[in-house]
Amino acid sequence: MPRKQLLLLEDDPAMAQLLRWHFEREEFDVTQTPSGEEGLMLAAEESPDIVLLDWMLEELSGIEVCRRLRRNADTANLPIIMLTARGEEADRVRGLETGADDYVTKPFSPLELIARVNAVLRRVRPALAGATLRYADLELDTANHKVRRAGGSIVMGPTEFKILRHFLEHPGRVFSRERLLDAVWGSDAEIEIRTVDVHIRRLRQALNSRGGKELIRTVRAAGYALDAED
């Protein structure tokens, strides 16, 4: 199962250190910043699985960061949990209406927070829970590494499987070659960007081996998406 990527926006050094320790112990990879502006940049560049967002931040408030994440097409569906000392009902409602998936009031138990994070991830990123991902007539079993389309088994290589899983986690979203390269091979991989095209072609061949509608859409000058729409 892949390690979960958590972006922590917290300006209290002691709290940030405490949360980092607890989440890394639970096999999360944690990126942390006290800056709202830098947090927006990291969310767009690193595509984390979930964001823990403190209400009070440097430069931008957590509410404004949440609002901008929801307005950006690349981060609009990113799970967000807000952390705050503001426990009034009006503040909780404001946070949720701005787009947060959950709202945790300080002080809180780190174990409860981890449980809430995992609950949100199970709902919005089922691949991280070892579930079966589905789109149109396609199924991908993340635990057993099996792919089926219209009930029939499909054979593909491990790289094509990783690309397909990434698409299934973000159906309809367009990914540039560079973003796919980072997501599938890693940002440190020394691989030619056109290698992505080769594996996309192989993925298409595998998915279409039993017939059916084209599922991988090429978006001119932008990249690729899993999209069954014409």
Helices and strands as residue ranges (DSSP letters): E 4-9, H 13-25, E 28-33, H 36-46, E 50-54, H 62-71, E 80-84, H 89-98, E 102-105, H 110-124, G 126-129, E 132-135, E 138-141, E 146-149, E 152-154, H 158-169, H 177-180, I 181-185, H 195-207, E 216-219, E 223-226
